Amino acid sequence: MPHNEKISLKINVEKLDKSALYKGEKGTYLTVTVVPTPSNEWNDYMVTQYMGRGVDDIILGNGRDLVFNDANGGNDGGNKGPAMPTSVNPDDLPF
């Protein structure tokens, strides 16, 4: 069953095993796996580089669902991680 919401992934490209990249007709490709991690307090998914059957995958990063509001228009309470400000004062920015 397809996932109906957006998922944000953070991948550490320095951990990629470049020997597992492969050429296709339209470019160079990498096979990754997104594994649900529902018991993790901060992230909903783990991202790994698929290395083949019987070989341990390389953990590249993590991800989370980008669900900000429920069907009633309110906060769903499931948003994990630090809260984002509702507005930003440009004078408070460090640059």
Backbone as ProteinMPNN parsed JSONL, in Angstrom:
{"seq_chain_A": "MPHNEKISLKINVEKLDKSALYKGEKGTYLTVTVVPTPSNEWNDYMVTQYMGRGVDDIILGNGRDLVFNDANGGNDGGNKGPAMPTSVNPDDLPF", "coords_chain_A": {"N_chain_A": [[0.849, -1.173, 0.0], [0.666, 2.195, -0.89], [2.302, 5.046, 0.58], [0.649, 7.911, 1.67], [1.388, 10.464, 2.451], [3.85, 13.115, 2.611], [7.316, 12.407, 3.088], [10.135, 13.382, 4.815], [13.552, 13.057, 4.302], [16.793, 12.686, 5.695], [19.982, 12.334, 4.626], [23.207, 11.142, 5.08], [25.576, 11.682, 2.943], [28.255, 11.125, 2.961], [28.537, 8.625, 3.993], [27.877, 6.87, 2.015], [28.392, 3.923, 0.112], [30.189, 3.992, -2.555], [30.831, 2.074, -4.402], [28.574, 0.61, -4.758], [26.922, 2.06, -6.367], [25.199, 2.273, -9.484], [25.115, 2.261, -13.063], [22.515, 3.434, -15.105], [20.124, 3.788, -17.8], [19.46, 6.498, -17.773], [21.12, 7.765, -15.959], [23.166, 7.678, -12.957], [22.581, 5.437, -10.322], [21.332, 4.702, -6.997], [20.418, 2.366, -4.571], [18.178, 2.606, -1.998], [16.722, 1.894, 1.21], [13.802, 2.436, 3.064], [12.969, 2.214, 6.319], [10.373, 1.699, 8.565], [10.299, 3.085, 11.846], [8.631, 2.971, 14.347], [8.836, 3.054, 17.154], [10.774, 4.866, 17.761], [11.592, 7.898, 19.304], [12.13, 10.377, 18.01], [12.36, 10.139, 15.184], [10.616, 8.834, 12.35], [11.434, 6.999, 10.489], [14.139, 4.945, 9.275], [16.877, 5.312, 7.119], [18.548, 3.343, 4.826], [21.352, 2.143, 2.888], [20.898, -0.147, 0.434], [22.598, -3.131, 0.206], [22.499, -5.62, -0.873], [21.311, -9.034, -0.916], [21.756, -10.812, 2.086], [23.816, -9.217, 2.965], [24.841, -6.758, 5.276], [23.039, -3.745, 5.477], [23.924, -0.258, 5.015], [23.585, 2.268, 7.345], [22.272, 5.312, 6.542], [20.864, 7.551, 7.338], [17.924, 9.259, 8.54], [14.334, 9.723, 8.747], [11.178, 11.491, 8.651], [7.597, 11.739, 8.896], [5.859, 14.267, 7.153], [3.519, 15.549, 8.388], [1.418, 17.926, 9.397], [-1.088, 18.9, 10.165], [-4.266, 17.686, 11.31], [-7.281, 16.123, 9.985], [-9.252, 17.858, 10.85], [-8.13, 20.307, 10.804], [-6.545, 21.045, 12.91], [-3.628, 20.857, 15.056], [-1.989, 17.785, 14.885], [-0.707, 16.642, 17.002], [1.191, 14.677, 16.753], [3.505, 15.549, 15.667], [6.924, 15.439, 15.687], [10.005, 16.254, 17.389], [11.796, 19.421, 17.646], [9.776, 22.318, 18.239], [8.546, 24.487, 15.714], [8.774, 27.989, 15.156], [5.88, 30.11, 14.873], [6.039, 32.54, 13.638], [8.705, 34.572, 12.364], [10.962, 36.949, 13.481], [12.767, 39.093, 11.576], [14.839, 40.646, 12.659], [15.847, 39.153, 14.726], [17.418, 37.172, 13.669], [20.55, 35.445, 13.278], [22.184, 36.411, 11.247]], "CA_chain_A": [[0.0, 0.0, 0.0], [1.507, 3.387, -0.953], [2.228, 6.05, 1.643], [-0.055, 9.05, 1.088], [1.91, 11.728, 2.958], [5.251, 13.373, 2.308], [8.315, 11.972, 4.061], [11.385, 14.126, 4.707], [14.68, 12.193, 4.611], [18.115, 13.288, 5.836], [20.943, 11.291, 4.269], [24.614, 11.498, 5.182], [26.156, 11.159, 1.7], [29.622, 10.68, 3.217], [28.491, 7.21, 4.366], [27.544, 6.06, 0.847], [29.378, 3.03, -0.488], [30.116, 4.375, -3.968], [30.965, 0.884, -5.246], [27.238, 0.064, -4.971], [26.213, 2.875, -7.36], [25.175, 1.578, -10.769], [24.71, 3.052, -14.227], [21.285, 3.099, -15.797], [19.983, 4.502, -19.067], [19.298, 7.938, -17.602], [21.98, 8.31, -14.919], [23.762, 6.78, -11.975], [21.552, 5.179, -9.329], [21.626, 4.162, -5.681], [19.239, 1.733, -3.991], [18.03, 2.844, -0.566], [15.562, 1.293, 1.85], [13.223, 3.242, 4.133], [12.447, 1.266, 7.296], [9.605, 2.357, 9.633], [10.802, 2.93, 13.218], [7.569, 3.61, 15.13], [9.152, 3.208, 18.569], [11.784, 5.913, 17.909], [10.953, 9.126, 19.79], [12.349, 11.561, 17.179], [12.264, 9.896, 13.745], [9.651, 7.817, 11.979], [12.033, 6.066, 9.539], [15.584, 4.827, 9.134], [17.239, 5.197, 5.708], [19.743, 2.533, 4.645], [21.78, 1.819, 1.528], [20.729, -1.582, 0.217], [23.858, -3.69, -0.266], [22.271, -6.933, -1.464], [20.815, -10.097, -0.033], [22.744, -11.419, 2.958], [24.844, -8.235, 3.332], [24.284, -5.707, 6.133], [22.852, -2.433, 4.871], [24.623, 0.85, 5.653], [22.633, 3.278, 7.815], [22.612, 6.604, 5.95], [20.19, 8.671, 7.985], [16.592, 9.019, 9.081], [13.276, 10.518, 8.142], [9.933, 11.619, 9.409], [6.415, 12.149, 8.146], [5.585, 15.702, 7.15], [2.095, 15.716, 8.659], [1.348, 19.028, 10.336], [-2.459, 19.135, 10.621], [-5.188, 16.574, 11.134], [-8.395, 16.396, 9.07], [-10.065, 18.946, 11.386], [-7.401, 21.556, 10.682], [-5.759, 21.318, 14.11], [-2.355, 20.164, 15.177], [-2.272, 16.373, 15.141], [-0.028, 16.215, 18.213], [2.201, 13.684, 16.449], [4.683, 16.181, 15.107], [8.022, 15.144, 16.587], [11.159, 17.122, 17.282], [11.621, 20.773, 18.163], [8.677, 23.102, 17.676], [8.927, 25.567, 14.819], [8.041, 29.206, 15.484], [4.82, 30.444, 13.931], [6.526, 33.672, 12.865], [10.109, 34.858, 12.612], [11.32, 38.358, 13.428], [14.056, 39.17, 10.861], [15.864, 41.283, 13.493], [16.361, 38.163, 15.664], [18.228, 36.198, 12.97], [21.974, 35.657, 13.557], [22.935, 36.83, 10.045]], "C_chain_A": [[0.897, 1.239, 0.0], [1.272, 4.315, 0.226], [1.653, 7.319, 1.036], [0.471, 10.411, 1.522], [3.363, 11.893, 2.527], [6.127, 12.871, 3.449], [9.579, 12.775, 3.789], [12.523, 13.213, 5.153], [15.955, 13.018, 4.728], [19.127, 12.168, 5.645], [22.352, 11.85, 4.362], [25.321, 10.885, 3.975], [27.599, 10.705, 1.884], [29.671, 9.203, 3.585], [28.186, 6.297, 3.175], [28.705, 5.167, 0.441], [29.267, 3.238, -1.996], [30.271, 3.179, -4.902], [29.606, 0.25, -5.546], [26.391, 0.929, -5.915], [26.248, 2.129, -8.687], [24.633, 2.486, -11.854], [23.42, 2.5, -14.806], [21.222, 3.901, -17.085], [19.989, 6.014, -18.892], [20.173, 8.529, -16.5], [22.581, 7.237, -14.042], [22.809, 6.666, -10.798], [22.114, 4.562, -8.056], [20.336, 3.538, -5.165], [19.241, 1.968, -2.488], [16.759, 2.151, -0.084], [15.104, 2.235, 2.96], [12.494, 2.288, 5.063], [11.655, 2.026, 8.359], [10.221, 2.058, 10.998], [9.808, 3.579, 14.176], [7.894, 3.797, 16.606], [10.225, 4.276, 18.823], [11.099, 7.221, 18.276], [11.046, 10.281, 18.8], [12.149, 11.339, 15.685], [11.331, 8.732, 13.46], [10.251, 6.72, 11.094], [13.546, 6.053, 9.67], [15.859, 4.63, 7.641], [18.539, 4.417, 5.616], [20.073, 2.376, 3.166], [21.694, 0.312, 1.383], [21.979, -2.139, -0.433], [23.704, -5.076, -0.88], [21.844, -7.95, -0.428], [21.967, -10.695, 0.767], [23.864, -10.48, 3.386], [24.18, -7.164, 4.185], [24.186, -4.389, 5.369], [23.617, -1.384, 5.663], [23.581, 1.878, 6.083], [23.107, 4.649, 7.327], [21.979, 7.781, 6.672], [18.822, 8.27, 8.486], [15.584, 9.908, 8.382], [12.072, 10.599, 9.045], [8.813, 12.058, 8.483], [6.258, 13.654, 8.24], [4.088, 15.915, 7.25], [1.981, 16.772, 9.737], [-0.05, 19.273, 10.886], [-3.296, 17.895, 10.401], [-6.329, 16.998, 10.211], [-9.269, 17.557, 9.542], [-9.354, 20.294, 11.341], [-6.563, 21.908, 11.891], [-4.447, 20.578, 14.085], [-2.633, 18.723, 15.566], [-1.576, 15.85, 16.391], [1.062, 15.201, 17.969], [3.457, 14.26, 15.846], [5.823, 16.048, 16.094], [9.149, 16.14, 16.384], [10.846, 18.507, 17.798], [10.477, 21.497, 17.477], [9.23, 24.203, 16.796], [8.14, 26.807, 15.195], [6.975, 29.496, 14.44], [5.182, 31.665, 13.103], [7.967, 33.949, 13.27], [10.328, 36.352, 12.476], [12.681, 38.449, 12.742], [15.17, 39.807, 11.685], [16.485, 40.3, 14.477], [17.262, 37.125, 15.002], [19.714, 36.498, 13.181], [22.8, 36.089, 12.353], [22.272, 37.991, 9.376]], "O_chain_A": [[1.81, 1.323, 0.821], [0.18, 4.36, 0.793], [2.122, 7.763, -0.011], [0.024, 11.428, 0.992], [4.018, 10.931, 2.128], [5.736, 12.905, 4.616], [10.042, 12.838, 2.65], [12.477, 12.654, 6.249], [16.171, 13.945, 3.947], [19.138, 11.187, 6.388], [22.655, 12.899, 3.793], [25.633, 9.694, 3.982], [28.119, 9.971, 1.044], [30.732, 8.584, 3.501], [28.232, 5.074, 3.312], [29.858, 5.598, 0.428], [28.353, 2.715, -2.635], [29.886, 3.254, -6.069], [29.486, -0.552, -6.472], [25.258, 0.565, -6.229], [27.218, 1.43, -8.983], [23.805, 3.362, -11.602], [23.248, 1.293, -14.974], [22.165, 4.616, -17.422], [20.469, 6.737, -19.765], [19.988, 9.691, -16.137], [22.513, 6.046, -14.346], [22.283, 7.672, -10.322], [23.203, 3.989, -8.038], [19.267, 4.129, -5.311], [20.178, 1.584, -1.788], [15.849, 1.864, -0.863], [15.925, 2.767, 3.707], [11.529, 1.634, 4.667], [12.209, 2.919, 9.001], [10.616, 0.925, 11.276], [10.103, 4.623, 14.758], [7.273, 4.638, 17.256], [10.549, 4.56, 19.976], [10.128, 7.613, 17.629], [10.128, 11.1, 18.742], [11.796, 12.282, 14.979], [11.262, 7.769, 14.224], [9.668, 5.645, 10.954], [14.155, 7.025, 10.117], [15.156, 3.871, 6.974], [19.528, 4.78, 6.253], [19.197, 2.465, 2.306], [22.344, -0.426, 2.124], [22.384, -1.679, -1.501], [24.682, -5.647, -1.361], [21.999, -7.745, 0.776], [23.012, -11.039, 0.216], [24.774, -10.9, 4.101], [23.083, -6.707, 3.865], [25.133, -3.973, 4.7], [23.925, -1.586, 6.837], [22.775, 2.316, 5.262], [24.208, 5.09, 7.66], [22.504, 8.893, 6.621], [18.577, 7.109, 8.815], [15.934, 10.733, 7.538], [11.955, 9.894, 10.047], [9.043, 12.662, 7.435], [6.498, 14.246, 9.292], [3.458, 16.403, 6.311], [2.4, 16.547, 10.872], [-0.182, 19.81, 11.986], [-3.085, 17.145, 9.448], [-6.332, 18.123, 9.71], [-9.956, 18.178, 8.731], [-9.9, 21.304, 11.783], [-5.928, 22.962, 11.911], [-4.191, 19.768, 13.194], [-3.423, 18.463, 16.473], [-1.833, 14.719, 16.802], [1.806, 14.88, 18.895], [4.391, 13.517, 15.542], [5.705, 16.501, 17.233], [9.24, 16.79, 15.342], [9.761, 18.749, 18.326], [10.237, 21.314, 16.284], [10.27, 24.787, 17.102], [6.957, 26.706, 15.522], [7.14, 29.169, 13.265], [4.692, 31.821, 11.985], [8.394, 33.607, 14.373], [9.931, 36.957, 11.48], [13.663, 37.931, 13.274], [16.344, 39.532, 11.433], [17.554, 40.58, 15.019], [17.821, 36.275, 15.696], [20.104, 37.663, 13.257], [24.027, 36.126, 12.446], [22.76, 38.475, 8.355]]}, "name": "protein", "num_of_chains": 1, "seq": "MPHNEKISLKINVEKLDKSALYKGEKGTYLTVTVVPTPSNEWNDYMVTQYMGRGVDDIILGNGRDLVFNDANGGNDGGNKGPAMPTSVNPDDLPF"}
